[in-house]
């Protein structure tokens, strides 16, 4: 599933008509892990403090 997501995002990013959609999908790939890591560290900090 993730491989299909990456391939689809790259293909869409290279097509001029839907380049913004593809770029948005690729940006989401970077944003989601950052948000998840922040949430994880926040929960760990709340439990230990």
ChimeraX attribute file (.defattr): number of C-alpha atoms within 10 A of each C-alpha:
attribute: neighborCount
match mode: 1-to-1
recipient: residues
	/A:1	5
	/A:2	8
	/A:3	8
	/A:4	9
	/A:5	13
	/A:6	15
	/A:7	12
	/A:8	14
	/A:9	21
	/A:10	16
	/A:11	14
	/A:12	20
	/A:13	19
	/A:14	13
	/A:15	12
	/A:16	9
	/A:17	10
	/A:18	13
	/A:19	16
	/A:20	14
	/A:21	14
	/A:22	22
	/A:23	17
	/A:24	13
	/A:25	19
	/A:26	18
	/A:27	12
	/A:28	12
	/A:29	15
	/A:30	10
	/A:31	11
	/A:32	11
	/A:33	11
	/A:34	12
	/A:35	11
	/A:36	11
	/A:37	11
	/A:38	12
	/A:39	12
	/A:40	12
	/A:41	12
	/A:42	11
	/A:43	12
	/A:44	11
	/A:45	10
	/A:46	9
	/A:47	8
	/A:48	6
	/A:49	6
